[in-house]
Amino acid sequence: MSSQVRRSSIPRLPRLVIEKLKIPIPPLKEQARIVEILDKFDALTNSITEGLPREIALRQKQYEYYRNLLLDFPKE
């Protein structure tokens, strides 16, 4: 039964093995393109005047407008 039990562990990697690992790095042109995409994404998600925060503020105003229309009963 013990032969079927698998142990779960993280094997140790000797320093020499890690030093020999080759990590692919994209060319500078591709890196610049990736940075441009990430900068646009950052602007869209964090800028107050555009992107997600602006969209949330607009939806809040829209919600308040229609809520007020629905709850504003004519006084007789």
N, C-alpha and C positions, 0 to 999 in steps of 0.2 A: 504494500500500500504506500509506503513512504517513497517508492520510486516514482509514483505518479504525482507526488506533491511538488509543485514548482515554487521556488522561492522568488520573492519579489524584492529586488534590490537594485541599486544603481552601481554598476561596476566602476571601479576606479580607473581613471585614465592617467597614465604617467605623463609627466611634464613634456617629455620628448615627443610623445604622440600628439599632444595638443599643439606643440610648437610646429609640427609638420602638417597640421590641418591646413587645407587650402580653402579660404573663404572667398567666393566670387564677389567681386565688386564691379558694379556696372560702370561703363565709361562716363566721363565727366558730363557729356551732353545729356545722357540719360538721367544722371543724378540731378542735373539742373532742371530737367523736365519734371521729375518727381517732386523736387522742392517747390516748383511753381504750382503744381497741383495741391500740395499740402498747404501752401500759403493761401491759396484761394479758399480751400476748405476751412482753414482757421479763420479767415475773414468772414466767411458766411456763418460760421457758428458762434463767433464771439463779438462781431461788430454790432454796436448799438443801432447804427443807421441802416444796416442791411442784414440780410440773412435771418437766421432763426429768431433772435431776440426781437427784431422788428416785426416778423410775422406773428409772433405770439402777442405782441402789443396790439397789432391790427385786429387780430381775432378777438382779443379782449374787448376792444372798442365796439366791434361788430356785435358781439354777444350782448354788451350793455345796451346798445341801441335797440336791438330787437326785444330784449327783455323789457325795456321801458315802454316800447310800443304795446307789448302784450299786457303789461300791468297798468297802463295808463287808461283807466276807465273814465268815460265822460261823466261829468258831474251834472246831475239834473236838479 
